[in-house]
C-alpha cells in the first residue's frame, strides 16, 4: 500500500490524483493526438489544467520535441501570415508581409528551391489563377480524350436511327449500321430504300446541300482543337525547359562556388538570382499559354500575345548569355583572378536580370487587373 501511495501524484491544482504510469500514458496520448498545451486534468469532467512543470517532469526528450513541433504546427496553421513550404521533407516556414486571406496569390520560392503558389499551395502557376490552373492541368491530362471526342465528331456520322457513331471505311455510299442494321446513304443520311431507280438513280443525292450550321460548328471545333494542340505543345516544351534550367543552375552554381573559393573572391549572388529568375520566368511562360487558351477577347488576346512574345525574347536572351563556361573568365597565366571580360559579363547579366524581372512584373500586373492597357469598345465586350 505504501508503494502504491508513493506512485500517486497531483498533476493539477485539484484533489484528483493519478499514478505516475497513468500520467505518462495520458500525456503521451495527448501528444500523439496532436493536442496542444495546456492539457486538462486526467480526471474526466475536471476543468483544471496540468501544470507545465508537471508536464516537463514526466515527458521524455522525444516527447518534448514532438510537443514543440505540435505547438509550432498549430501556430503556423492558424496564422494568416505564415505557412509551411510544401516541398518534400522541407518543413521551412514562409512568412508573408500581408495576410494571406486578403492578398493576391504570389509565386513563392523557398530556400529549398521549391516554388509554390501562396494561395493553393500547388506548384507556382502565375499568370494563371488557381481556378484556371486546375482547369488547364485537367485539360492537358485529359488531352487524349479531347482528341478522341473531337475525332469522333469530325470523322464520323451518327446512324439516323440509333445515333451510334459510324466511321466510313469503304468507298461505297451504302452504309449499314452494325448496331441496328439500318441501311442509309452516307451522303444525304436518308434511308437507302429511297435511292432506287424509281427515284432517278442511286446517286441523285449529289445535289444535296450540307447543313451550313453543322459545317460551321465542325469547322470551329476543328480550329479549337488545333489551337489547343498548339498551345498545349508550347506549354509542354517550356515545362521541359524548366527541368533543363534546373539542371543548368546546379551545374553552374557548383562551378561558380568552386572558382570563387579558389580565387578567394566574395560570393556575389547575381548569378543565383539570374538562374532562379530564368527558371521562374520559364515556368510563367509555360502557364502563359494556358492564359492564351482562356482569353476570349480578341483585342486583349493580341495584346497579351505581344507581351508574351517580348517576354520570351528577353528570357531567351538572358538564358543564352548565362550559357557560359566560367573557367574562360579565369586569368590563370598571370595571376589567379577573374579577367576584365568576366566583370563585363557579370554587369551585363545583372542588367538583363533586372530588365527581365521588371518586364515580368509588368505582365503580371496587366493580367491581375484584366489587361487595363487594352481599351475595348462596348460592342466588343
BALOBA-1460 file (C-alpha; in Angstrom, 3 decimals):
// residues 381
<rec num="1" residu="x" x="0.000" y="0.000" z="0.000"/>
<rec num="2" residu="x" x="2.878" y="2.371" z="0.729"/>
<rec num="3" residu="x" x="4.384" y="1.723" z="-2.748"/>
<rec num="4" residu="x" x="1.069" y="2.444" z="-4.425"/>
<rec num="5" residu="x" x="0.595" y="5.610" z="-2.399"/>
<rec num="6" residu="x" x="4.127" y="6.771" z="-3.305"/>
<rec num="7" residu="x" x="3.304" y="6.440" z="-7.006"/>
<rec num="8" residu="x" x="0.234" y="8.680" z="-6.773"/>
<rec num="9" residu="x" x="0.707" y="12.328" z="-7.738"/>
<rec num="10" residu="x" x="-1.268" y="15.548" z="-8.006"/>
<rec num="11" residu="x" x="-0.997" y="16.568" z="-11.656"/>
<rec num="12" residu="x" x="-3.059" y="19.760" z="-11.325"/>
<rec num="13" residu="x" x="-4.453" y="22.177" z="-8.751"/>
<rec num="14" residu="x" x="-7.330" y="19.916" z="-7.790"/>
<rec num="15" residu="x" x="-7.877" y="16.986" z="-5.451"/>
<rec num="16" residu="x" x="-7.548" y="14.378" z="-8.204"/>
<rec num="17" residu="x" x="-4.590" y="12.044" z="-8.070"/>
<rec num="18" residu="x" x="-3.249" y="9.511" z="-10.527"/>
<rec num="19" residu="x" x="-0.326" y="7.099" z="-10.667"/>
<rec num="20" residu="x" x="2.821" y="8.166" z="-12.476"/>
<rec num="21" residu="x" x="2.454" y="5.434" z="-15.104"/>
<rec num="22" residu="x" x="-1.087" y="6.536" z="-15.938"/>
<rec num="23" residu="x" x="0.005" y="10.181" z="-16.106"/>
<rec num="24" residu="x" x="2.842" y="9.373" z="-18.530"/>
<rec num="25" residu="x" x="0.433" y="7.360" z="-20.677"/>
<rec num="26" residu="x" x="-2.136" y="10.167" z="-20.631"/>
<rec num="27" residu="x" x="0.433" y="12.807" z="-21.615"/>
<rec num="28" residu="x" x="1.819" y="10.602" z="-24.393"/>
<rec num="29" residu="x" x="-1.685" y="10.072" z="-25.784"/>
<rec num="30" residu="x" x="-2.369" y="13.830" z="-25.757"/>
<rec num="31" residu="x" x="0.839" y="14.429" z="-27.719"/>
<rec num="32" residu="x" x="0.132" y="11.638" z="-30.225"/>
<rec num="33" residu="x" x="-3.330" y="13.138" z="-30.785"/>
<rec num="34" residu="x" x="-1.586" y="16.461" z="-31.614"/>
<rec num="35" residu="x" x="-3.364" y="18.204" z="-28.729"/>
<rec num="36" residu="x" x="-1.818" y="21.457" z="-27.573"/>
<rec num="37" residu="x" x="-0.885" y="22.788" z="-24.165"/>
<rec num="38" residu="x" x="-2.350" y="23.212" z="-21.643"/>
<rec num="39" residu="x" x="-3.550" y="19.637" z="-21.032"/>
<rec num="40" residu="x" x="-6.632" y="19.142" z="-18.879"/>
<rec num="41" residu="x" x="-6.641" y="17.120" z="-15.688"/>
<rec num="42" residu="x" x="-6.650" y="13.358" z="-16.241"/>
<rec num="43" residu="x" x="-9.949" y="13.078" z="-14.370"/>
<rec num="44" residu="x" x="-12.812" y="13.272" z="-16.875"/>
<rec num="45" residu="x" x="-15.003" y="16.318" z="-16.361"/>
<rec num="46" residu="x" x="-12.416" y="18.271" z="-14.365"/>
<rec num="47" residu="x" x="-11.744" y="21.785" z="-15.687"/>
<rec num="48" residu="x" x="-8.290" y="22.194" z="-14.112"/>
<rec num="49" residu="x" x="-5.118" y="22.018" z="-16.193"/>
<rec num="50" residu="x" x="-1.905" y="20.093" z="-15.620"/>
<rec num="51" residu="x" x="0.954" y="22.431" z="-14.738"/>
<rec num="52" residu="x" x="3.822" y="22.987" z="-17.191"/>
<rec num="53" residu="x" x="6.328" y="21.840" z="-14.540"/>
<rec num="54" residu="x" x="4.497" y="18.531" z="-14.199"/>
<rec num="55" residu="x" x="4.366" y="18.060" z="-17.987"/>
<rec num="56" residu="x" x="8.112" y="18.683" z="-18.304"/>
<rec num="57" residu="x" x="8.864" y="16.351" z="-15.407"/>
<rec num="58" residu="x" x="7.081" y="13.320" z="-16.850"/>
<rec num="59" residu="x" x="7.876" y="13.721" z="-20.555"/>
<rec num="60" residu="x" x="10.892" y="12.209" z="-22.322"/>
<rec num="61" residu="x" x="13.088" y="14.366" z="-24.565"/>
<rec num="62" residu="x" x="11.473" y="12.834" z="-27.675"/>
<rec num="63" residu="x" x="8.020" y="13.652" z="-26.332"/>
<rec num="64" residu="x" x="9.082" y="17.226" z="-25.563"/>
<rec num="65" residu="x" x="10.384" y="17.570" z="-29.124"/>
<rec num="66" residu="x" x="7.098" y="16.227" z="-30.515"/>
<rec num="67" residu="x" x="5.135" y="18.632" z="-28.311"/>
<rec num="68" residu="x" x="7.211" y="21.577" z="-29.561"/>
<rec num="69" residu="x" x="6.540" y="20.568" z="-33.170"/>
<rec num="70" residu="x" x="2.826" y="20.327" z="-32.444"/>
<rec num="71" residu="x" x="2.905" y="23.818" z="-30.970"/>
<rec num="72" residu="x" x="4.749" y="25.246" z="-33.984"/>
<rec num="73" residu="x" x="2.356" y="23.487" z="-36.377"/>
<rec num="74" residu="x" x="-0.619" y="24.963" z="-34.557"/>
<rec num="75" residu="x" x="0.818" y="28.483" z="-34.666"/>
<rec num="76" residu="x" x="1.638" y="28.299" z="-38.393"/>
<rec num="77" residu="x" x="-1.618" y="26.636" z="-39.440"/>
<rec num="78" residu="x" x="-3.705" y="29.233" z="-37.594"/>
<rec num="79" residu="x" x="-1.607" y="32.172" z="-38.770"/>
<rec num="80" residu="x" x="-2.673" y="34.448" z="-41.621"/>
<rec num="81" residu="x" x="0.918" y="35.429" z="-42.381"/>
<rec num="82" residu="x" x="2.775" y="32.107" z="-42.247"/>
<rec num="83" residu="x" x="2.658" y="28.729" z="-43.919"/>
<rec num="84" residu="x" x="4.892" y="25.706" z="-44.322"/>
<rec num="85" residu="x" x="6.766" y="25.126" z="-47.544"/>
<rec num="86" residu="x" x="5.056" y="22.171" z="-49.296"/>
<rec num="87" residu="x" x="8.418" y="20.917" z="-50.584"/>
<rec num="88" residu="x" x="9.290" y="17.278" z="-49.909"/>
<rec num="89" residu="x" x="10.900" y="16.928" z="-46.455"/>
<rec num="90" residu="x" x="11.406" y="20.715" z="-46.229"/>
<rec num="91" residu="x" x="9.425" y="21.967" z="-43.243"/>
<rec num="92" residu="x" x="10.661" y="25.566" z="-43.543"/>
<rec num="93" residu="x" x="8.194" y="28.294" z="-42.571"/>
<rec num="94" residu="x" x="7.457" y="31.080" z="-45.061"/>
<rec num="95" residu="x" x="6.451" y="34.419" z="-43.534"/>
<rec num="96" residu="x" x="4.397" y="36.869" z="-45.596"/>
<rec num="97" residu="x" x="4.135" y="40.614" z="-45.115"/>
<rec num="98" residu="x" x="0.368" y="40.704" z="-45.692"/>
<rec num="99" residu="x" x="-2.471" y="38.473" z="-44.558"/>
<rec num="100" residu="x" x="-2.858" y="35.539" z="-46.968"/>
<rec num="101" residu="x" x="-6.665" y="35.572" z="-46.929"/>
<rec num="102" residu="x" x="-6.920" y="39.123" z="-48.253"/>
<rec num="103" residu="x" x="-3.928" y="39.304" z="-50.604"/>
<rec num="104" residu="x" x="-3.468" y="38.258" z="-54.220"/>
<rec num="105" residu="x" x="-1.741" y="34.925" z="-54.858"/>
<rec num="106" residu="x" x="2.003" y="35.146" z="-55.480"/>
<rec num="107" residu="x" x="4.639" y="32.696" z="-56.650"/>
<rec num="108" residu="x" x="6.898" y="31.790" z="-53.712"/>
<rec num="109" residu="x" x="10.432" y="30.412" z="-53.924"/>
<rec num="110" residu="x" x="11.623" y="28.650" z="-50.762"/>
<rec num="111" residu="x" x="15.290" y="28.263" z="-49.800"/>
<rec num="112" residu="x" x="14.925" y="24.570" z="-50.689"/>
<rec num="113" residu="x" x="14.195" y="25.706" z="-54.315"/>
<rec num="114" residu="x" x="10.541" y="24.639" z="-54.144"/>
<rec num="115" residu="x" x="8.296" y="27.119" z="-55.986"/>
<rec num="116" residu="x" x="4.647" y="27.177" z="-54.973"/>
<rec num="117" residu="x" x="1.502" y="29.304" z="-55.017"/>
<rec num="118" residu="x" x="0.811" y="31.225" z="-51.803"/>
<rec num="119" residu="x" x="-2.918" y="30.586" z="-52.188"/>
<rec num="120" residu="x" x="-3.435" y="26.948" z="-53.235"/>
<rec num="121" residu="x" x="-0.019" y="25.563" z="-52.160"/>
<rec num="122" residu="x" x="0.374" y="23.827" z="-55.521"/>
<rec num="123" residu="x" x="3.166" y="24.471" z="-57.985"/>
<rec num="124" residu="x" x="3.748" y="28.155" z="-58.762"/>
<rec num="125" residu="x" x="1.439" y="28.862" z="-61.703"/>
<rec num="126" residu="x" x="1.084" y="32.611" z="-62.205"/>
<rec num="127" residu="x" x="-0.011" y="34.199" z="-64.507"/>
<rec num="128" residu="x" x="-2.812" y="31.580" z="-64.369"/>
<rec num="129" residu="x" x="-5.266" y="31.950" z="-61.493"/>
<rec num="130" residu="x" x="-5.692" y="28.986" z="-59.141"/>
<rec num="131" residu="x" x="-9.043" y="28.092" z="-60.716"/>
<rec num="132" residu="x" x="-7.783" y="28.291" z="-64.298"/>
<rec num="133" residu="x" x="-4.582" y="26.464" z="-63.338"/>
<rec num="134" residu="x" x="-6.620" y="23.471" z="-62.132"/>
<rec num="135" residu="x" x="-8.736" y="23.586" z="-65.304"/>
<rec num="136" residu="x" x="-5.660" y="23.897" z="-67.556"/>
<rec num="137" residu="x" x="-3.963" y="20.942" z="-65.829"/>
<rec num="138" residu="x" x="-7.112" y="18.886" z="-66.248"/>
<rec num="139" residu="x" x="-7.320" y="19.774" z="-69.942"/>
<rec num="140" residu="x" x="-3.740" y="18.672" z="-70.532"/>
<rec num="141" residu="x" x="-4.104" y="15.471" z="-68.534"/>
<rec num="142" residu="x" x="-7.225" y="14.518" z="-70.472"/>
<rec num="143" residu="x" x="-5.881" y="15.799" z="-73.785"/>
<rec num="144" residu="x" x="-6.055" y="12.401" z="-75.450"/>
<rec num="145" residu="x" x="-9.744" y="12.153" z="-74.502"/>
<rec num="146" residu="x" x="-10.351" y="15.582" z="-76.025"/>
<rec num="147" residu="x" x="-8.714" y="14.480" z="-79.259"/>
<rec num="148" residu="x" x="-10.738" y="11.274" z="-79.289"/>
<rec num="149" residu="x" x="-14.033" y="13.073" z="-78.729"/>
<rec num="150" residu="x" x="-13.241" y="15.666" z="-81.376"/>
<rec num="151" residu="x" x="-12.069" y="12.991" z="-83.830"/>
<rec num="152" residu="x" x="-15.339" y="11.083" z="-83.369"/>
<rec num="153" residu="x" x="-17.363" y="14.214" z="-84.058"/>
<rec num="154" residu="x" x="-15.224" y="15.300" z="-87.017"/>
<rec num="155" residu="x" x="-14.625" y="11.928" z="-88.703"/>
<rec num="156" residu="x" x="-17.852" y="10.043" z="-88.038"/>
<rec num="157" residu="x" x="-21.580" y="10.406" z="-88.607"/>
<rec num="158" residu="x" x="-24.349" y="9.166" z="-86.369"/>
<rec num="159" residu="x" x="-26.742" y="6.467" z="-87.515"/>
<rec num="160" residu="x" x="-30.080" y="8.213" z="-88.285"/>
<rec num="161" residu="x" x="-31.924" y="5.533" z="-86.313"/>
<rec num="162" residu="x" x="-29.870" y="4.628" z="-83.196"/>
<rec num="163" residu="x" x="-27.377" y="7.562" z="-83.159"/>
<rec num="164" residu="x" x="-24.321" y="5.264" z="-82.960"/>
<rec num="165" residu="x" x="-21.168" y="6.978" z="-84.364"/>
<rec num="166" residu="x" x="-20.111" y="5.325" z="-87.613"/>
<rec num="167" residu="x" x="-16.790" y="5.651" z="-89.450"/>
<rec num="168" residu="x" x="-16.798" y="5.235" z="-93.225"/>
<rec num="169" residu="x" x="-14.089" y="2.693" z="-94.142"/>
<rec num="170" residu="x" x="-15.078" y="1.807" z="-97.735"/>
<rec num="171" residu="x" x="-15.794" y="3.746" z="-100.912"/>
<rec num="172" residu="x" x="-19.452" y="2.771" z="-101.265"/>
<rec num="173" residu="x" x="-22.068" y="5.239" z="-100.018"/>
<rec num="174" residu="x" x="-24.397" y="2.413" z="-98.986"/>
<rec num="175" residu="x" x="-23.983" y="2.175" z="-95.196"/>
<rec num="176" residu="x" x="-25.328" y="-0.447" z="-92.788"/>
<rec num="177" residu="x" x="-25.272" y="0.281" z="-89.078"/>
<rec num="178" residu="x" x="-23.787" y="-2.639" z="-87.137"/>
<rec num="179" residu="x" x="-25.840" y="-1.753" z="-84.072"/>
<rec num="180" residu="x" x="-29.348" y="-1.669" z="-85.526"/>
<rec num="181" residu="x" x="-28.787" y="-2.824" z="-89.160"/>
<rec num="182" residu="x" x="-30.367" y="0.327" z="-90.522"/>
<rec num="183" residu="x" x="-29.346" y="0.998" z="-94.139"/>
<rec num="184" residu="x" x="-28.799" y="4.596" z="-95.229"/>
<rec num="185" residu="x" x="-26.883" y="6.830" z="-97.625"/>
<rec num="186" residu="x" x="-23.618" y="8.320" z="-96.334"/>
<rec num="187" residu="x" x="-24.048" y="11.495" z="-98.397"/>
<rec num="188" residu="x" x="-27.563" y="12.585" z="-97.556"/>
<rec num="189" residu="x" x="-28.183" y="10.361" z="-94.472"/>
<rec num="190" residu="x" x="-31.588" y="9.346" z="-95.920"/>
<rec num="191" residu="x" x="-32.995" y="5.813" z="-95.914"/>
<rec num="192" residu="x" x="-31.287" y="3.690" z="-98.548"/>
<rec num="193" residu="x" x="-34.650" y="2.478" z="-99.913"/>
<rec num="194" residu="x" x="-35.148" y="5.977" z="-101.346"/>
<rec num="195" residu="x" x="-32.107" y="5.536" z="-103.588"/>
<rec num="196" residu="x" x="-33.536" y="3.144" z="-106.172"/>
<rec num="197" residu="x" x="-34.016" y="3.626" z="-109.941"/>
<rec num="198" residu="x" x="-37.517" y="4.915" z="-109.350"/>
<rec num="199" residu="x" x="-36.078" y="7.969" z="-107.620"/>
<rec num="200" residu="x" x="-33.812" y="8.819" z="-110.533"/>
<rec num="201" residu="x" x="-30.761" y="6.731" z="-109.669"/>
<rec num="202" residu="x" x="-28.702" y="5.763" z="-106.688"/>
<rec num="203" residu="x" x="-26.678" y="8.962" z="-106.558"/>
<rec num="204" residu="x" x="-29.239" y="11.722" z="-107.116"/>
<rec num="205" residu="x" x="-28.167" y="12.975" z="-103.698"/>
<rec num="206" residu="x" x="-25.138" y="14.615" z="-105.335"/>
<rec num="207" residu="x" x="-27.345" y="17.726" z="-105.355"/>
<rec num="208" residu="x" x="-27.599" y="17.600" z="-101.581"/>
<rec num="209" residu="x" x="-26.543" y="20.800" z="-99.837"/>
<rec num="210" residu="x" x="-24.821" y="20.338" z="-96.471"/>
<rec num="211" residu="x" x="-26.190" y="21.911" z="-93.360"/>
<rec num="212" residu="x" x="-24.266" y="25.183" z="-93.150"/>
<rec num="213" residu="x" x="-24.767" y="25.427" z="-89.402"/>
<rec num="214" residu="x" x="-23.404" y="21.914" z="-88.852"/>
<rec num="215" residu="x" x="-20.492" y="22.602" z="-91.174"/>
<rec num="216" residu="x" x="-19.625" y="25.814" z="-89.330"/>
<rec num="217" residu="x" x="-19.890" y="24.013" z="-85.988"/>
<rec num="218" residu="x" x="-17.466" y="21.287" z="-87.084"/>
<rec num="219" residu="x" x="-15.087" y="23.829" z="-88.565"/>
<rec num="220" residu="x" x="-14.985" y="25.758" z="-85.284"/>
<rec num="221" residu="x" x="-14.497" y="22.533" z="-83.366"/>
<rec num="222" residu="x" x="-11.576" y="21.574" z="-85.577"/>
<rec num="223" residu="x" x="-9.981" y="25.026" z="-85.230"/>
<rec num="224" residu="x" x="-10.441" y="24.995" z="-81.439"/>
<rec num="225" residu="x" x="-8.835" y="21.566" z="-81.256"/>
<rec num="226" residu="x" x="-5.876" y="22.614" z="-83.399"/>
<rec num="227" residu="x" x="-5.441" y="25.781" z="-81.333"/>
<rec num="228" residu="x" x="-5.463" y="23.784" z="-78.100"/>
<rec num="229" residu="x" x="-2.912" y="21.326" z="-79.523"/>
<rec num="230" residu="x" x="-0.654" y="24.260" z="-80.449"/>
<rec num="231" residu="x" x="-0.916" y="25.981" z="-77.059"/>
<rec num="232" residu="x" x="-0.558" y="22.717" z="-75.149"/>
<rec num="233" residu="x" x="2.503" y="21.824" z="-77.209"/>
<rec num="234" residu="x" x="4.189" y="25.153" z="-76.428"/>
<rec num="235" residu="x" x="3.272" y="24.734" z="-72.763"/>
<rec num="236" residu="x" x="4.880" y="21.283" z="-72.596"/>
<rec num="237" residu="x" x="8.039" y="22.470" z="-74.396"/>
<rec num="238" residu="x" x="8.572" y="25.220" z="-71.831"/>
<rec num="239" residu="x" x="7.768" y="22.793" z="-68.996"/>
<rec num="240" residu="x" x="10.553" y="20.542" z="-70.263"/>
<rec num="241" residu="x" x="12.849" y="23.564" z="-70.407"/>
<rec num="242" residu="x" x="12.163" y="24.302" z="-66.731"/>
<rec num="243" residu="x" x="13.684" y="20.936" z="-65.788"/>
<rec num="244" residu="x" x="16.703" y="21.586" z="-68.012"/>
<rec num="245" residu="x" x="17.189" y="25.035" z="-66.478"/>
<rec num="246" residu="x" x="17.114" y="23.473" z="-63.009"/>
<rec num="247" residu="x" x="19.978" y="21.154" z="-64.022"/>
<rec num="248" residu="x" x="21.862" y="24.061" z="-65.556"/>
<rec num="249" residu="x" x="21.535" y="26.020" z="-62.307"/>
<rec num="250" residu="x" x="23.005" y="23.198" z="-60.220"/>
<rec num="251" residu="x" x="25.933" y="22.738" z="-62.602"/>
<rec num="252" residu="x" x="26.749" y="26.442" z="-62.929"/>
<rec num="253" residu="x" x="26.463" y="27.200" z="-59.212"/>
<rec num="254" residu="x" x="28.735" y="24.268" z="-58.351"/>
<rec num="255" residu="x" x="31.301" y="25.587" z="-60.827"/>
<rec num="256" residu="x" x="30.905" y="29.201" z="-59.645"/>
<rec num="257" residu="x" x="31.260" y="28.265" z="-55.954"/>
<rec num="258" residu="x" x="34.400" y="26.251" z="-56.683"/>
<rec num="259" residu="x" x="36.032" y="29.061" z="-58.710"/>
<rec num="260" residu="x" x="35.394" y="31.905" z="-56.259"/>
<rec num="261" residu="x" x="36.723" y="29.707" z="-53.471"/>
<rec num="262" residu="x" x="39.926" y="29.055" z="-55.418"/>
<rec num="263" residu="x" x="40.295" y="32.739" z="-56.306"/>
<rec num="264" residu="x" x="39.284" y="33.839" z="-52.790"/>
<rec num="265" residu="x" x="36.641" y="36.138" z="-54.234"/>
<rec num="266" residu="x" x="33.457" y="37.306" z="-52.418"/>
<rec num="267" residu="x" x="30.301" y="35.361" z="-53.227"/>
<rec num="268" residu="x" x="28.131" y="37.720" z="-55.279"/>
<rec num="269" residu="x" x="24.642" y="36.224" z="-55.606"/>
<rec num="270" residu="x" x="23.959" y="37.844" z="-59.014"/>
<rec num="271" residu="x" x="24.326" y="34.508" z="-60.845"/>
<rec num="272" residu="x" x="21.996" y="32.652" z="-58.496"/>
<rec num="273" residu="x" x="19.396" y="35.419" z="-58.890"/>
<rec num="274" residu="x" x="19.686" y="35.265" z="-62.678"/>
<rec num="275" residu="x" x="19.366" y="31.465" z="-62.830"/>
<rec num="276" residu="x" x="16.415" y="31.441" z="-60.411"/>
<rec num="277" residu="x" x="14.694" y="34.155" z="-62.447"/>
<rec num="278" residu="x" x="15.208" y="32.168" z="-65.654"/>
<rec num="279" residu="x" x="13.534" y="29.147" z="-64.035"/>
<rec num="280" residu="x" x="10.659" y="31.206" z="-62.602"/>
<rec num="281" residu="x" x="10.050" y="33.050" z="-65.880"/>
<rec num="282" residu="x" x="10.310" y="29.854" z="-67.922"/>
<rec num="283" residu="x" x="7.612" y="28.358" z="-65.706"/>
<rec num="284" residu="x" x="5.481" y="31.516" z="-66.000"/>
<rec num="285" residu="x" x="5.873" y="31.472" z="-69.785"/>
<rec num="286" residu="x" x="4.675" y="27.868" z="-69.872"/>
<rec num="287" residu="x" x="1.479" y="28.793" z="-67.999"/>
<rec num="288" residu="x" x="1.011" y="31.911" z="-70.109"/>
<rec num="289" residu="x" x="-0.095" y="29.564" z="-72.894"/>
<rec num="290" residu="x" x="-2.901" y="28.499" z="-70.570"/>
<rec num="291" residu="x" x="-3.837" y="32.163" z="-70.217"/>
<rec num="292" residu="x" x="-3.969" y="32.446" z="-74.014"/>
<rec num="293" residu="x" x="-6.291" y="29.434" z="-74.146"/>
<rec num="294" residu="x" x="-8.833" y="31.032" z="-71.810"/>
<rec num="295" residu="x" x="-8.650" y="34.587" z="-73.215"/>
<rec num="296" residu="x" x="-11.678" y="35.053" z="-75.453"/>
<rec num="297" residu="x" x="-11.486" y="38.773" z="-76.223"/>
<rec num="298" residu="x" x="-9.532" y="39.105" z="-79.464"/>
<rec num="299" residu="x" x="-8.114" y="42.578" z="-78.725"/>
<rec num="300" residu="x" x="-6.859" y="41.523" z="-75.302"/>
<rec num="301" residu="x" x="-5.541" y="38.251" z="-76.698"/>
<rec num="302" residu="x" x="-3.480" y="40.061" z="-79.335"/>
<rec num="303" residu="x" x="-2.031" y="42.456" z="-76.741"/>
<rec num="304" residu="x" x="-1.243" y="39.582" z="-74.405"/>
<rec num="305" residu="x" x="0.487" y="37.647" z="-77.186"/>
<rec num="306" residu="x" x="2.604" y="40.744" z="-77.879"/>
<rec num="307" residu="x" x="3.632" y="40.883" z="-74.203"/>
<rec num="308" residu="x" x="4.252" y="37.140" z="-74.218"/>
<rec num="309" residu="x" x="6.455" y="37.359" z="-77.301"/>
<rec num="310" residu="x" x="8.521" y="40.174" z="-75.800"/>
<rec num="311" residu="x" x="8.904" y="38.267" z="-72.529"/>
<rec num="312" residu="x" x="10.114" y="35.162" z="-74.359"/>
<rec num="313" residu="x" x="12.645" y="37.291" z="-76.232"/>
<rec num="314" residu="x" x="14.057" y="38.797" z="-73.003"/>
<rec num="315" residu="x" x="14.070" y="35.350" z="-71.386"/>
<rec num="316" residu="x" x="15.923" y="33.644" z="-74.230"/>
<rec num="317" residu="x" x="18.436" y="36.492" z="-74.262"/>
<rec num="318" residu="x" x="19.317" y="36.067" z="-70.587"/>
<rec num="319" residu="x" x="19.215" y="32.274" z="-70.785"/>
<rec num="320" residu="x" x="21.660" y="32.259" z="-73.695"/>
<rec num="321" residu="x" x="24.002" y="34.736" z="-72.003"/>
<rec num="322" residu="x" x="24.281" y="32.560" z="-68.910"/>
<rec num="323" residu="x" x="25.327" y="29.564" z="-71.016"/>
<rec num="324" residu="x" x="28.991" y="30.171" z="-70.257"/>
<rec num="325" residu="x" x="31.893" y="28.051" z="-69.108"/>
<rec num="326" residu="x" x="33.064" y="30.194" z="-66.194"/>
<rec num="327" residu="x" x="36.585" y="28.815" z="-66.482"/>
<rec num="328" residu="x" x="37.189" y="31.013" z="-69.549"/>
<rec num="329" residu="x" x="36.947" y="34.040" z="-67.242"/>
<rec num="330" residu="x" x="39.807" y="32.903" z="-65.021"/>
<rec num="331" residu="x" x="43.177" y="34.508" z="-65.703"/>
<rec num="332" residu="x" x="45.467" y="31.658" z="-64.667"/>
<rec num="333" residu="x" x="48.593" y="32.700" z="-66.612"/>
<rec num="334" residu="x" x="49.399" y="35.987" z="-64.868"/>
<rec num="335" residu="x" x="47.604" y="35.579" z="-61.545"/>
<rec num="336" residu="x" x="44.674" y="33.568" z="-60.253"/>
<rec num="337" residu="x" x="41.954" y="36.179" z="-60.793"/>
<rec num="338" residu="x" x="38.953" y="36.990" z="-62.945"/>
<rec num="339" residu="x" x="39.571" y="38.610" z="-66.332"/>
<rec num="340" residu="x" x="38.161" y="42.021" z="-67.286"/>
<rec num="341" residu="x" x="35.726" y="40.271" z="-69.612"/>
<rec num="342" residu="x" x="34.236" y="38.484" z="-66.590"/>
<rec num="343" residu="x" x="33.215" y="41.754" z="-64.948"/>
<rec num="344" residu="x" x="31.709" y="42.977" z="-68.238"/>
<rec num="345" residu="x" x="29.756" y="39.726" z="-68.486"/>
<rec num="346" residu="x" x="28.683" y="39.953" z="-64.831"/>
<rec num="347" residu="x" x="27.366" y="43.523" z="-65.235"/>
<rec num="348" residu="x" x="25.553" y="42.503" z="-68.416"/>
<rec num="349" residu="x" x="23.864" y="39.609" z="-66.567"/>
<rec num="350" residu="x" x="22.802" y="41.950" z="-63.736"/>
<rec num="351" residu="x" x="21.257" y="44.456" z="-66.170"/>
<rec num="352" residu="x" x="19.402" y="41.789" z="-68.161"/>
<rec num="353" residu="x" x="18.189" y="40.120" z="-64.965"/>
<rec num="354" residu="x" x="16.652" y="43.387" z="-63.752"/>
<rec num="355" residu="x" x="15.125" y="44.058" z="-67.188"/>
<rec num="356" residu="x" x="13.525" y="40.616" z="-67.344"/>
<rec num="357" residu="x" x="12.247" y="40.873" z="-63.769"/>
<rec num="358" residu="x" x="10.673" y="44.292" z="-64.390"/>
<rec num="359" residu="x" x="9.019" y="43.125" z="-67.602"/>
<rec num="360" residu="x" x="7.509" y="40.042" z="-65.988"/>
<rec num="361" residu="x" x="6.189" y="42.111" z="-63.089"/>
<rec num="362" residu="x" x="4.529" y="44.351" z="-65.667"/>
<rec num="363" residu="x" x="2.893" y="41.362" z="-67.373"/>
<rec num="364" residu="x" x="1.605" y="40.029" z="-64.051"/>
<rec num="365" residu="x" x="0.172" y="43.447" z="-63.213"/>
<rec num="366" residu="x" x="-1.619" y="43.571" z="-66.572"/>
<rec num="367" residu="x" x="-3.138" y="40.113" z="-66.114"/>
<rec num="368" residu="x" x="-4.127" y="40.594" z="-62.479"/>
<rec num="369" residu="x" x="-6.029" y="43.726" z="-63.460"/>
<rec num="370" residu="x" x="-7.685" y="42.348" z="-66.596"/>
<rec num="371" residu="x" x="-5.267" y="43.877" z="-69.142"/>
<rec num="372" residu="x" x="-6.298" y="47.503" z="-68.446"/>
<rec num="373" residu="x" x="-3.965" y="48.807" z="-71.174"/>
<rec num="374" residu="x" x="-6.410" y="47.440" z="-73.746"/>
<rec num="375" residu="x" x="-9.432" y="49.698" z="-74.279"/>
<rec num="376" residu="x" x="-12.244" y="47.624" z="-75.781"/>
<rec num="377" residu="x" x="-15.255" y="49.168" z="-77.485"/>
<rec num="378" residu="x" x="-18.549" y="48.400" z="-75.621"/>
<rec num="379" residu="x" x="-19.922" y="46.393" z="-78.539"/>
<rec num="380" residu="x" x="-16.839" y="44.122" z="-78.450"/>
<rec num="381" residu="x" x="-17.047" y="43.286" z="-74.748"/>
